[in-house]
Each structure stands twice: as structure tokens, then as C-alpha cells.
Amino acid sequence: MSARRRRSRRNAGYTLIEVMMALGVLTAGAVGIMAMVQASTRGNMEAREMATGTQLAQRWLERLRRDATNWTASSRSLNPVILSRTTYLQTVPNPGTPAAWVVPVPPAVGPDRANFDYYGRDTAITTEMHFCTNTRLTWLYVGRSMRADVRVWWLRREGGIGTDLSRAALGQCAPGLDPETLTNDWRVRMAYASTVIRWTPTP
């Protein structure tokens, strides 16, 4: 009789409590995995934006260096004529004037733009703007060399590929809007790059 009872218990299967406990453990594990995937996706998105912002800052440094090929004469004193053929470098302030961040103004004809879309492509369409560029020029040796700083800033993308909160920030790339004043906005991210630019002697 005792052997029959033992066989009956073995054939009875799991109890409801055991099944519920197993489901609870499985649910907790699934929630943890989903949270980990979400955090990983968010981290990858931020890393991608930072990499793109850094690359765009380097791209604008190259544009400033390219502009310096039109700076073909030097001067030991302030002489605006020596920069008259340049596009961006002629905006350098006079010595003693505090240097300020400005939005570079590309020529009307050409692919250069101060703003970029989410994929790092130049754009002039407001609804596509995601990365904004500022430049700051300072004389090191008047008439001979200057320091160029580039700042690319953007608002952190939230809610997936279809939602871009930066589009709601009116005039985010417009002149006069300094992202450093948006210190209360946790979405603001920035990438910086600097170089020294000197005049290009002609052969």
C-alpha cells in the first residue's frame, strides 16, 4: 500500500504553488533582462551621438583649415585685408575683444552647413536639425596665427528613432542661443575640438 502511495505522489506532477513560484522567478528574470536591454540600447544611442558630435567637430576644424588656404599673406599688425578672401576666418574679433561663440555662416553656394541631421549630414531644414555647430576664433599672433575652437551640441534623443525632442526646441541652432545657458536641461550634450590655424604661404 505504501508503494502505491509513493508511485501516486510521483505521478501527481507539480502543485499550483510550485508552478506559481516558477512563474514568479521567470518573470523576475525576464524583467531584469528587458531592463538590461533597454539600458544597453540607451547607452549605445548616447555613444553614437557622442561619436557623431565629435566627428562633426573635427569636420568643422577641417573646414576652417581649408578656409585658411585663402589666407595667403601675413601681417604683424591688425590688417583686415589679409583675411578678406576667407569665409570663416575673417570673423575673428580684434585683439582685446572677448571671443564669443558664433554660428558659422557658410556661403550660399556649397554643401557646407552649420547644422546636421541625426545621421551627421549637412542640412538647412529646421525639422531635420539635430547637431548644431558653434565656432570661436582668437588671435594668437595678430596677422599670423589664430586659435580655432569648435563646439558641436545637441539635445539627447529620447523615445526612439521616431521621436526627437530637439525639434521642439525652437531656434536651437540659431545665432544668439548659447547651449551653456541651458544648464537646467539634462538633454544638452556637447563635443569640443580645437586647433591652431596659420596663414598659408604661396609658392
Secondary structure, DSSP 8 states (H G I E B T S, - for coil): -HHHHHHHHHHT---HHHHHHHHHHHHHHHHHHHHHHHHHHHHHHHHHHHHHHHHHHHHHHHHHHHHGGG-----SS--GGGGTT-SSGGG---TTS----B-----SSSS--SEE-TTS-B---GGG--EEEEEEEEEEETTTEEEEEEEEEEE---SSTT--GGGGSTTTTSTT--GGG-TT-TTEEEEEEEEEEE-----
